[in-house]
Amino acid sequence: GSIFKSTRRYEWLTEKLKKAVIRAILLISEHFNRSEFEPYKYEADFGEKGAYPPITVELPDGGKMLLTGRIDRIDKLSSAEGDYLRIIDYKSGKKDLRLMDVYYGLQLQLLVYLSAVMEAEGENVLPGGVLYFTLEDPLVRGKRSFTEEDIEKAVMKELKMKGLLLADVRLIRAMDRDLNGDSLIIPARINRGDVLGRSSAASAEQFSMLIAHIKSVLARLGAEIAKGNVAVSPYKKKGITACRWCSYSAVCQFDTAIKTYRYRFLRDMGDDEIWRIIQQRDVNATGWNTDGENTTGSDTPGREERKNG
């Protein structure tokens, strides 16, 4: 305890951590009270000595790439159709699953986890969803007239899990028994007539297509790694660049004032367009579709952007 009490800052961080942990425990408890899904495995490793085997990615040149990792939590719901599996990943900050980022190969983690578990569990498994769970004790804005119940609902709304669910009303109700309109715990809404409303959801076929797509992304990335491709070619989309989070700027020395340095501009697309492209794509061994678009988000041909210093 000496370190945590050594300075006022550490004392404050300790209290903040306690509040976040308590909030997470209470919220997880509330989630399970509302859900028919049960925790199946915690911190499940996939690797040579893990609970699941490593993911094997076949590379275009005949080589193989093995992926290993650890899944924070796997939930399961057993039914007559099979076992629905739900992947939960804990994050210290807010995180959402964006289909465009998955398409371009920038956000593969949750779907890689789902793929690893489904392949290892066998044929009698179905995708239930992939979700991020935020670990924090947020400040919420409200009215002076707010009751404790109002405050708790506001907190739950702020910490609602984000991700992608199976587009099945029955299954979504199994994730939130108290669902009436917008859910407070999952990114889903059910309208009158028991119809799925504005939700972050995909059909079982779309989940399969998405997993197939990320496997082609992984194969392309693996091939580039094996070639030793370390070209300085950061992406840019909606004013955000990969350089924003990069720890190696002092090494790569990327500078748009230099003629040979250009961003790879990733075109902004809506979910409907992405689903259409993934469904219609005809990927060959190099990872390019018939439209000449790169489905991996790596070395995307076409528009490049350069700004003179």
C-alpha positions as CSV (number, residue, x, y, z in Angstrom):
1,G,0.0,0.0,0.0
2,S,2.9,2.4,0.3
3,I,3.1,3.2,-3.4
4,F,-0.6,4.1,-3.6
5,K,-0.3,6.4,-0.6
6,S,3.0,7.9,-1.6
7,T,1.5,11.0,-3.3
8,R,-1.8,12.8,-3.5
9,R,-2.0,11.9,-7.2
10,Y,-1.6,8.2,-6.4
11,E,-4.3,8.4,-3.7
12,W,-6.6,10.1,-6.2
13,L,-5.9,7.4,-8.9
14,T,-6.5,4.7,-6.3
15,E,-9.9,6.1,-5.5
16,K,-10.7,6.5,-9.2
17,L,-9.7,2.8,-9.8
18,K,-11.9,1.6,-6.9
19,K,-14.9,3.5,-8.2
20,A,-14.4,2.1,-11.7
21,V,-14.0,-1.5,-10.4
22,I,-17.1,-1.2,-8.2
23,R,-19.1,0.3,-11.1
24,A,-18.0,-2.5,-13.4
25,I,-19.0,-5.2,-10.9
26,L,-22.4,-3.6,-10.3
27,L,-23.0,-3.2,-14.1
28,I,-21.9,-6.8,-14.9
29,S,-24.2,-8.1,-12.2
30,E,-27.1,-6.1,-13.7
31,H,-26.2,-7.4,-17.2
32,F,-26.5,-11.0,-16.0
33,N,-29.7,-10.3,-14.1
34,R,-31.2,-9.1,-17.4
35,S,-29.7,-11.8,-19.7
36,E,-30.2,-15.4,-20.4
37,F,-26.6,-15.7,-21.6
38,E,-24.2,-17.2,-19.0
39,P,-20.5,-16.7,-18.7
40,Y,-18.7,-19.6,-20.4
41,K,-15.0,-18.7,-20.2
42,Y,-12.8,-16.0,-18.8
43,E,-9.4,-15.0,-20.2
44,A,-9.5,-17.8,-22.7
45,D,-6.2,-18.2,-24.5
46,F,-5.9,-19.3,-28.1
47,G,-2.4,-20.5,-28.9
48,E,-0.3,-23.6,-28.7
49,K,-0.9,-24.1,-24.9
50,G,-4.2,-22.3,-24.7
51,A,-7.8,-23.3,-24.2
52,Y,-8.2,-23.0,-28.0
53,P,-5.6,-23.7,-30.8
54,P,-4.0,-20.8,-32.6
55,I,-5.8,-19.3,-35.6
56,T,-4.0,-20.6,-38.7
57,V,-4.0,-18.2,-41.7
58,E,-3.0,-19.6,-45.1
59,L,-0.8,-17.2,-47.0
60,P,-0.9,-16.8,-50.8
61,D,2.7,-18.3,-51.1
62,G,1.7,-21.5,-49.3
63,G,3.1,-20.4,-45.9
64,K,1.2,-20.2,-42.7
65,M,0.7,-17.5,-40.1
66,L,-0.4,-18.5,-36.6
67,L,-2.3,-16.0,-34.5
68,T,-2.4,-16.2,-30.7
69,G,-4.3,-14.1,-28.1
70,R,-6.5,-13.9,-25.1
71,I,-10.2,-13.4,-25.0
72,D,-11.5,-11.5,-21.9
73,R,-14.9,-13.2,-21.7
74,I,-17.0,-15.6,-23.7
75,D,-20.8,-15.9,-22.9
76,K,-23.0,-18.7,-24.1
77,L,-26.7,-19.4,-24.6
78,S,-27.7,-23.0,-25.4
79,S,-30.8,-23.5,-27.6
80,A,-32.4,-26.1,-29.8
81,E,-30.5,-24.5,-32.8
82,G,-27.1,-24.7,-31.1
83,D,-24.9,-22.7,-28.8
84,Y,-24.9,-19.0,-29.4
85,L,-21.5,-17.5,-28.4
86,R,-20.9,-13.9,-27.5
87,I,-17.5,-12.3,-27.2
88,I,-16.9,-9.6,-24.6
89,D,-13.8,-7.4,-24.6
90,Y,-13.1,-5.0,-21.7
91,K,-11.8,-1.6,-22.5
92,S,-10.6,1.2,-20.2
93,G,-12.0,3.8,-22.6
94,K,-15.0,4.1,-24.9
95,K,-14.8,1.9,-28.0
96,D,-17.2,1.1,-30.8
97,L,-17.1,-1.4,-33.6
98,R,-17.2,0.4,-36.9
99,L,-17.9,-1.7,-40.0
100,M,-15.8,0.6,-42.2
101,D,-12.8,0.0,-39.9
102,V,-13.3,-3.7,-40.1
103,Y,-13.5,-3.6,-43.9
104,Y,-10.2,-1.7,-44.2
105,G,-8.5,-4.0,-41.7
106,L,-8.1,-1.5,-38.9
107,Q,-10.4,-3.2,-36.4
108,L,-10.2,-7.0,-36.5
109,Q,-9.8,-8.0,-32.9
110,L,-13.4,-9.0,-31.9
111,L,-14.2,-10.9,-35.1
112,V,-10.8,-12.7,-35.0
113,Y,-11.7,-13.8,-31.5
114,L,-15.2,-15.0,-32.6
115,S,-13.7,-16.9,-35.5
116,A,-11.2,-18.6,-33.3
117,V,-13.8,-19.8,-30.8
118,M,-16.4,-20.9,-33.4
119,E,-13.8,-22.9,-35.3
120,A,-12.6,-24.6,-32.1
121,E,-16.0,-25.3,-30.6
122,G,-17.2,-27.3,-33.6
123,E,-20.3,-27.2,-35.9
124,N,-23.0,-26.7,-33.3
125,V,-22.2,-23.1,-32.6
126,L,-23.6,-19.8,-33.8
127,P,-22.5,-16.2,-33.6
128,G,-24.4,-14.3,-30.9
129,G,-22.4,-11.1,-31.0
130,V,-19.2,-9.3,-30.3
131,L,-19.2,-6.4,-27.8
132,Y,-16.9,-3.9,-26.0
133,F,-17.5,-3.3,-22.3
134,T,-16.2,0.0,-21.0
135,L,-14.6,0.0,-17.6
136,E,-15.0,3.4,-16.0
137,D,-17.2,5.4,-13.6
138,P,-18.5,8.2,-15.8
139,L,-19.8,11.6,-14.9
140,V,-23.4,12.1,-16.3
141,R,-25.2,15.3,-17.0
142,G,-28.8,15.5,-15.6
143,K,-31.4,17.6,-13.9
144,R,-31.5,18.6,-10.3
145,S,-34.8,16.6,-10.1
146,F,-33.1,13.4,-11.1
147,T,-33.7,10.5,-8.7
148,E,-31.2,7.8,-7.9
149,E,-33.0,5.6,-10.4
150,D,-32.7,8.3,-13.1
151,I,-29.0,8.6,-12.4
152,E,-28.4,4.8,-12.6
153,K,-30.2,4.7,-15.9
154,A,-28.1,7.6,-17.2
155,V,-24.9,5.8,-16.1
156,M,-26.0,2.5,-17.8
157,K,-26.8,4.4,-21.0
158,E,-23.4,6.0,-20.9
159,L,-21.7,2.6,-20.4
160,K,-23.9,0.6,-22.9
161,M,-21.9,-2.1,-24.6
162,K,-21.0,-1.4,-28.2
163,G,-20.4,-3.9,-31.0
164,L,-22.3,-6.1,-33.4
165,L,-25.2,-8.5,-32.6
166,L,-27.0,-11.2,-34.4
167,A,-30.1,-9.7,-36.0
168,D,-32.6,-12.0,-34.2
169,V,-35.3,-10.4,-32.0
170,R,-35.6,-13.5,-29.9
171,L,-31.8,-13.6,-29.3
172,I,-31.6,-9.9,-28.5
173,R,-34.5,-10.3,-26.0
174,A,-32.4,-13.1,-24.4
175,M,-29.6,-10.6,-24.0
176,D,-31.9,-8.0,-22.3
177,R,-35.1,-9.3,-20.8
178,D,-36.1,-5.8,-19.8
179,L,-35.8,-4.4,-23.3
180,N,-38.5,-2.0,-24.1
181,G,-37.6,0.3,-27.0
182,D,-33.9,1.1,-26.8
183,S,-31.8,-1.3,-24.6
184,L,-29.8,0.2,-21.8
185,I,-27.1,-2.5,-22.0
186,I,-26.7,-3.5,-25.7
187,P,-26.7,-1.6,-29.0
188,A,-30.2,-2.7,-30.0
189,R,-33.8,-1.5,-30.2
190,I,-37.1,-3.4,-30.6
191,N,-40.0,-1.5,-32.0
192,R,-43.7,-2.2,-31.7
193,G,-44.8,-5.4,-33.2
194,D,-41.6,-7.1,-31.9
195,V,-39.7,-5.8,-34.9
196,L,-36.0,-5.0,-34.7
197,G,-35.4,-1.3,-34.9
198,R,-32.3,0.8,-35.1
199,S,-29.6,-1.6,-33.9
200,S,-26.0,-2.6,-34.5
201,A,-26.8,-6.0,-35.9
202,A,-26.1,-8.4,-38.8
203,S,-27.6,-11.6,-40.0
204,A,-25.8,-15.0,-39.6
205,E,-24.9,-14.9,-43.3
206,Q,-23.4,-11.4,-42.9
207,F,-21.4,-12.6,-39.9
208,S,-20.0,-15.5,-42.1
209,M,-19.2,-13.0,-44.9
210,L,-17.4,-10.7,-42.4
211,I,-15.3,-13.5,-41.0
212,A,-14.4,-14.6,-44.5
213,H,-13.4,-11.1,-45.3
214,I,-11.2,-10.6,-42.3
215,K,-9.4,-13.9,-43.1
216,S,-8.6,-12.5,-46.5
217,V,-7.4,-9.3,-44.8
218,L,-5.2,-11.4,-42.4
219,A,-3.8,-13.4,-45.3
220,R,-2.8,-10.2,-47.1
221,L,-1.2,-8.6,-44.0
222,G,0.6,-11.9,-43.3
223,A,2.0,-11.9,-46.8
224,E,3.2,-8.3,-46.5
225,I,4.9,-9.1,-43.2
226,A,6.6,-12.1,-44.7
227,K,7.9,-10.0,-47.5
228,G,9.4,-7.5,-45.0
229,N,7.2,-4.7,-46.2
230,V,7.8,-1.8,-43.8
231,A,6.9,1.0,-46.2
232,V,6.0,4.3,-44.6
233,S,2.3,4.5,-45.8
234,P,0.0,5.7,-43.1
235,Y,-3.8,5.8,-43.7
236,K,-6.0,8.9,-43.5
237,K,-9.8,9.0,-43.1
238,K,-12.1,11.7,-42.1
239,G,-9.2,13.9,-41.0
240,I,-7.8,11.1,-38.8
241,T,-4.5,9.5,-39.6
242,A,-2.6,6.5,-38.2
243,C,0.1,8.9,-37.2
244,R,-2.1,10.2,-34.4
245,W,-1.5,7.1,-32.3
246,C,1.9,6.0,-33.6
247,S,4.8,5.6,-31.3
248,Y,7.4,5.4,-34.1
249,S,7.2,8.9,-35.6
250,A,10.8,9.5,-34.6
251,V,11.8,6.4,-36.6
252,C,9.7,6.7,-39.8
253,Q,10.2,10.5,-40.1
254,F,6.9,10.7,-42.1
255,D,6.6,14.3,-43.5
256,T,4.1,15.3,-46.2
257,A,6.5,18.0,-47.3
258,I,8.6,15.2,-48.7
259,K,7.4,14.4,-52.2
260,T,7.5,10.6,-51.8
261,Y,5.5,10.6,-48.6
262,R,1.7,10.4,-49.1
263,Y,-1.2,9.3,-47.0
264,R,-3.4,6.4,-48.2
265,F,-6.8,7.9,-48.2
266,L,-9.5,5.5,-47.1
267,R,-12.8,6.4,-48.6
268,D,-15.7,6.9,-46.2
269,M,-18.5,4.4,-46.8
270,G,-21.8,3.6,-45.2
271,D,-22.6,0.2,-43.8
272,D,-25.0,-0.7,-46.6
273,E,-22.3,0.0,-49.2
274,I,-19.7,-2.1,-47.3
275,W,-22.1,-5.0,-47.0
276,R,-22.8,-4.8,-50.7
277,I,-19.1,-4.8,-51.5
278,I,-18.3,-7.7,-49.2
279,Q,-21.2,-9.7,-50.6
280,Q,-20.2,-9.1,-54.2
281,R,-16.5,-9.3,-53.9
282,D,-14.6,-11.9,-55.9
283,V,-11.2,-12.0,-54.1
284,N,-8.3,-13.7,-55.8
285,A,-5.1,-15.0,-54.2
286,T,-3.6,-11.5,-54.0
287,G,-6.5,-10.1,-52.0
288,W,-7.9,-7.8,-54.7
289,N,-11.5,-7.9,-55.9
290,T,-12.7,-7.6,-59.5
291,D,-13.3,-3.9,-59.1
292,G,-9.6,-3.3,-58.5
293,E,-10.2,-2.5,-54.8
294,N,-8.0,-3.8,-52.1
295,T,-10.2,-5.6,-49.6
296,T,-7.5,-5.6,-46.9
297,G,-7.1,-1.9,-46.3
298,S,-3.4,-2.3,-47.1
299,D,-1.9,-0.4,-50.1
300,T,-5.3,0.7,-51.3
301,P,-4.9,1.7,-54.9
302,G,-6.5,4.9,-56.1
303,R,-6.6,8.1,-54.3
304,E,-3.6,9.3,-52.4
305,E,-3.3,12.7,-50.7
306,R,-0.3,14.8,-50.2
307,K,-0.1,18.2,-48.5
308,N,2.8,20.5,-49.1
309,G,4.4,21.7,-46.0
